[in-house]
Amino acid sequence: MIKTIEGIYQNGQIQLNELPQDVSDRSQVLVTFLDPDKIDPSKLRQLIDKLETIAGIQQGLEELNTDQTRPIKDFIQQMQQKYGISG
């Protein structure tokens, strides 16, 4: 699973903008420091979205391989809620 949460590094500590959900205690993390003068926020958001999409595809394949499937109606409803799509 890939979960991206933005935050700020200040005074030797990382302060997250939100608390992670569905993440187990002592999960491994990677921390990337960004130079605010060289990062285009829209391109960063696109990259994060792509990483989360790849993680979602990977999770879906793992679920298929272990016969953990769900009805298509449930999937459609979840995507509509997640992305604000009206039915």
URBELVEN-V100359 format. One record per residue. N is the residue number from 1. SS is DSSP state (hx for helix, st for strand, lp for the rest). Layout:
# URBELVEN-V100359
N|SS, N|SS
This chain:
# URBELVEN-V100359
1|lp, 2|lp, 3|lp, 4|lp, 5|lp, 6|lp, 7|st, 8|st, 9|st, 10|st, 11|lp, 12|lp, 13|st, 14|st, 15|st, 16|st, 17|lp, 18|lp, 19|lp, 20|lp, 21|lp, 22|lp, 23|lp, 24|lp, 25|lp, 26|lp, 27|lp, 28|lp, 29|lp, 30|lp, 31|lp, 32|lp, 33|lp, 34|lp, 35|lp, 36|lp, 37|lp, 38|lp, 39|lp, 40|lp, 41|hx, 42|hx, 43|hx, 44|hx, 45|hx, 46|hx, 47|hx, 48|hx, 49|hx, 50|hx, 51|hx, 52|hx, 53|hx, 54|hx, 55|hx, 56|hx, 57|hx, 58|hx, 59|hx, 60|hx, 61|hx, 62|hx, 63|hx, 64|hx, 65|hx, 66|lp, 67|lp, 68|lp, 69|lp, 70|lp, 71|lp, 72|hx, 73|hx, 74|hx, 75|hx, 76|hx, 77|hx, 78|hx, 79|hx, 80|hx, 81|hx, 82|hx, 83|hx, 84|lp, 85|lp, 86|lp, 87|lp
